[in-house]
Amino acid sequence: MRPIVLDIPTIREFPLLSMLPNEAVEQSLARRTMRCYSFHRNELVHLEGDPCDAVDMIAHGILAVQQMDEEGNMFSVASFEKNCIVGGNIVFSSKPLYPHTIVCEGECRIVRIDTDTVFDFCIAYPGFLRLFLKAASDNTLLVNEKLTNIMHRSLRQRLVAYLKAESVRQHSASILLPVTKTHLAHIIGVQRTSISRELAKMQKEGLLMCEKKKITLDRSMLNRY
């Protein structure tokens, strides 16, 4: 984690912070209750169980919410991109501790605002409060929906659902993966090796054909699932 100098134009790029007057932003910067940091790929941002005493807003990159499975492997529960807020749904809870580990999927920059400053902004600026509550609620829904999918659907069911959705989107049974297999694993919530193994099994069963990023879905798969 490395500190970066923040300026008003950069801060104004955030929809949430654009609700604040310059004076409030300048005071927060001067008091260092609003700061900016950069992180490298795979660098740890928050560890499960760490205290949440600030809110992070993503200026660049993707933060992945990770959890350990029964075999001790880490998998992605959800991913948050530019302008998303991390920690907003737990920072004012009775037990403000991160329930999951959060890491950078690539080079990232975040703006971090201390809890007391967020609270002051919520009291003083209704527009900020409304957007903050919306963002916190949306994050909770996103994580809960992802966890529900992981708990109640098998890897094959999740993978087939993704491939069929891409087939519809690309209007073809032969699709080009729009993401890497590593990113696809993050989307589905498993390890990359699990994706590769399942695709190999499905190819052996005649359900599809893999050629690097091109996947051709067999009619039997489309009809069976």
C-alpha positions as CSV (number, residue, x, y, z in Angstrom):
1,M,0.0,0.0,0.0
2,R,1.5,3.3,-1.1
3,P,0.0,6.8,-0.4
4,I,-0.9,9.0,-3.4
5,V,-1.6,12.8,-3.4
6,L,-5.3,13.5,-4.0
7,D,-6.6,16.6,-5.8
8,I,-10.1,18.1,-6.1
9,P,-10.6,17.2,-9.8
10,T,-9.9,13.5,-9.1
11,I,-12.3,13.5,-6.1
12,R,-15.0,15.1,-8.3
13,E,-14.9,12.0,-10.5
14,F,-16.7,10.0,-7.8
15,P,-20.5,10.4,-7.9
16,L,-20.7,10.1,-4.1
17,L,-18.0,12.7,-3.4
18,S,-19.3,15.1,-6.1
19,M,-22.1,15.8,-3.6
20,L,-19.7,17.5,-1.2
21,P,-18.6,21.2,-1.3
22,N,-15.0,21.9,-2.0
23,E,-14.5,23.2,1.5
24,A,-15.5,19.9,3.1
25,V,-13.2,18.0,0.8
26,E,-10.3,20.3,1.4
27,Q,-10.7,20.1,5.2
28,S,-10.8,16.3,5.0
29,L,-7.6,16.2,2.9
30,A,-5.8,18.6,5.2
31,R,-6.8,16.5,8.3
32,R,-5.9,13.3,6.4
33,T,-9.3,11.8,7.1
34,M,-9.5,11.3,3.3
35,R,-6.5,9.7,1.7
36,C,-5.6,7.8,-1.5
37,Y,-3.5,4.6,-1.8
38,S,-2.3,2.4,-4.6
39,F,-2.0,-1.4,-4.5
40,H,-0.3,-3.9,-6.8
41,R,-1.9,-7.0,-8.3
42,N,-2.9,-9.6,-5.7
43,E,-2.0,-7.3,-2.9
44,L,-4.0,-7.7,0.3
45,V,-6.3,-4.7,1.1
46,H,-8.3,-6.2,4.0
47,L,-8.0,-9.5,5.8
48,E,-11.0,-11.4,7.1
49,G,-11.6,-10.3,10.7
50,D,-9.8,-6.9,10.3
51,P,-11.5,-3.9,11.9
52,C,-13.5,-1.7,9.4
53,D,-12.8,1.8,10.5
54,A,-13.0,3.5,7.1
55,V,-14.8,3.3,3.8
56,D,-12.9,2.6,0.6
57,M,-13.9,3.9,-2.8
58,I,-12.3,2.5,-5.9
59,A,-10.7,5.0,-8.2
60,H,-9.1,2.5,-10.5
61,G,-9.0,-1.3,-10.8
62,I,-11.0,-4.1,-9.3
63,L,-11.2,-5.4,-5.7
64,A,-12.2,-9.0,-5.2
65,V,-14.0,-10.3,-2.1
66,Q,-12.6,-13.7,-1.4
67,Q,-13.5,-16.6,0.9
68,M,-11.9,-19.9,1.7
69,D,-13.7,-23.1,0.6
70,E,-13.7,-26.5,2.4
71,E,-10.5,-27.5,0.8
72,G,-8.6,-24.4,1.9
73,N,-8.7,-22.7,-1.5
74,M,-9.6,-19.1,-1.9
75,F,-12.3,-18.1,-4.4
76,S,-13.9,-14.9,-5.4
77,V,-17.3,-14.1,-3.9
78,A,-17.8,-10.8,-5.7
79,S,-15.8,-8.1,-7.5
80,F,-16.1,-4.4,-7.1
81,E,-15.0,-2.0,-9.9
82,K,-14.5,1.8,-10.3
83,N,-16.7,4.1,-8.1
84,C,-17.9,1.2,-6.0
85,I,-17.8,1.5,-2.2
86,V,-16.2,-1.2,0.0
87,G,-17.0,-1.4,3.7
88,G,-20.0,0.9,3.6
89,N,-22.3,-1.9,4.7
90,I,-20.4,-2.8,7.8
91,V,-18.6,0.3,8.9
92,F,-21.5,1.4,11.2
93,S,-22.5,-2.1,12.3
94,S,-22.3,-3.3,15.9
95,K,-19.4,-5.5,15.0
96,P,-17.4,-3.6,12.2
97,L,-15.1,-6.4,11.1
98,Y,-14.5,-7.5,7.5
99,P,-16.3,-10.9,7.0
100,H,-14.2,-11.7,3.9
101,T,-10.7,-11.1,2.6
102,I,-10.3,-8.3,0.0
103,V,-7.5,-8.3,-2.6
104,C,-6.6,-6.4,-5.8
105,E,-7.3,-8.2,-9.1
106,G,-4.8,-5.9,-10.7
107,E,-3.2,-2.5,-10.1
108,C,-5.7,-0.5,-7.9
109,R,-6.1,2.9,-6.4
110,I,-8.6,3.6,-3.6
111,V,-9.8,6.6,-1.7
112,R,-10.2,5.9,2.0
113,I,-12.4,8.0,4.3
114,D,-12.4,7.6,8.0
115,T,-15.6,6.5,9.8
116,D,-16.2,9.7,11.7
117,T,-15.8,11.8,8.5
118,V,-18.3,9.6,6.6
119,F,-20.7,10.1,9.5
120,D,-20.2,13.8,9.5
121,F,-20.8,13.9,5.7
122,C,-24.0,11.9,6.1
123,I,-25.4,14.3,8.7
124,A,-24.4,17.5,6.8
125,Y,-25.2,16.5,3.2
126,P,-28.5,14.6,2.4
127,G,-27.4,13.9,-1.2
128,F,-24.3,12.2,0.1
129,L,-26.3,10.2,2.6
130,R,-28.8,9.0,0.0
131,L,-26.0,7.8,-2.4
132,F,-24.0,6.2,0.4
133,L,-27.0,4.2,1.7
134,K,-27.8,3.1,-1.9
135,A,-24.2,2.0,-2.5
136,A,-24.0,0.1,0.8
137,S,-27.3,-1.7,0.2
138,D,-26.4,-2.6,-3.4
139,N,-23.1,-4.1,-2.2
140,T,-24.9,-6.2,0.4
141,L,-27.3,-7.5,-2.2
142,L,-24.5,-8.3,-4.7
143,V,-22.5,-10.4,-2.1
144,N,-25.6,-12.2,-0.8
145,E,-26.8,-13.1,-4.3
146,K,-23.4,-14.4,-5.2
147,L,-23.2,-16.5,-2.1
148,T,-26.7,-17.9,-2.7
149,N,-25.7,-18.9,-6.2
150,I,-22.5,-20.6,-4.9
151,M,-24.3,-22.4,-2.1
152,H,-27.3,-23.7,-4.2
153,R,-25.8,-24.4,-7.6
154,S,-23.1,-26.8,-8.7
155,L,-20.0,-25.7,-10.6
156,R,-21.4,-27.2,-13.8
157,Q,-24.7,-25.5,-13.4
158,R,-23.0,-22.1,-12.9
159,L,-20.7,-22.7,-15.8
160,V,-23.5,-23.8,-18.2
161,A,-25.6,-20.8,-17.2
162,Y,-22.7,-18.5,-18.1
163,L,-22.0,-20.2,-21.4
164,K,-25.6,-20.3,-22.4
165,A,-26.0,-16.6,-21.6
166,E,-22.9,-15.8,-23.7
167,S,-24.4,-18.0,-26.5
168,V,-27.5,-15.9,-26.5
169,R,-25.6,-12.6,-26.3
170,Q,-23.3,-13.6,-29.2
171,H,-26.1,-15.2,-31.2
172,S,-24.1,-18.3,-31.8
173,A,-23.4,-21.8,-30.4
174,S,-19.7,-21.0,-31.0
175,I,-18.7,-18.3,-28.6
176,L,-15.5,-16.4,-27.8
177,L,-14.9,-16.0,-24.0
178,P,-15.0,-12.2,-23.3
179,V,-12.8,-12.8,-20.2
180,T,-9.9,-14.9,-19.2
181,K,-10.5,-18.2,-17.5
182,T,-9.1,-16.7,-14.4
183,H,-11.6,-13.9,-14.5
184,L,-14.4,-16.4,-15.3
185,A,-13.4,-18.3,-12.2
186,H,-13.8,-15.1,-10.2
187,I,-17.2,-14.5,-11.7
188,I,-18.4,-18.1,-10.9
189,G,-16.7,-18.2,-7.5
190,V,-14.1,-21.1,-7.9
191,Q,-10.5,-21.6,-8.6
192,R,-9.2,-21.4,-12.2
193,T,-8.1,-25.0,-12.1
194,S,-11.7,-26.0,-11.3
195,I,-12.9,-24.2,-14.4
196,S,-10.3,-26.0,-16.6
197,R,-11.1,-29.4,-15.1
198,E,-14.9,-29.0,-15.6
199,L,-14.5,-27.8,-19.2
200,A,-12.3,-30.8,-19.9
201,K,-14.9,-33.1,-18.4
202,M,-17.7,-31.5,-20.5
203,Q,-15.6,-31.8,-23.7
204,K,-15.0,-35.5,-22.9
205,E,-18.7,-36.0,-22.5
206,G,-19.3,-34.3,-25.9
207,L,-21.1,-31.3,-24.5
208,L,-18.7,-28.7,-26.0
209,M,-15.5,-28.2,-27.8
210,C,-12.7,-25.9,-26.5
211,E,-10.1,-24.2,-28.7
212,K,-8.3,-21.7,-26.5
213,K,-10.9,-18.9,-26.0
214,K,-13.3,-20.3,-28.5
215,I,-16.0,-22.7,-27.1
216,T,-18.5,-24.4,-29.3
217,L,-21.6,-25.7,-27.4
218,D,-23.1,-28.9,-28.6
219,R,-26.8,-29.1,-29.1
220,S,-27.1,-31.8,-26.5
221,M,-25.8,-29.4,-23.8
222,L,-28.2,-26.7,-24.9
223,N,-31.1,-29.2,-24.6
224,R,-30.0,-31.0,-21.5
225,Y,-29.4,-27.9,-19.2
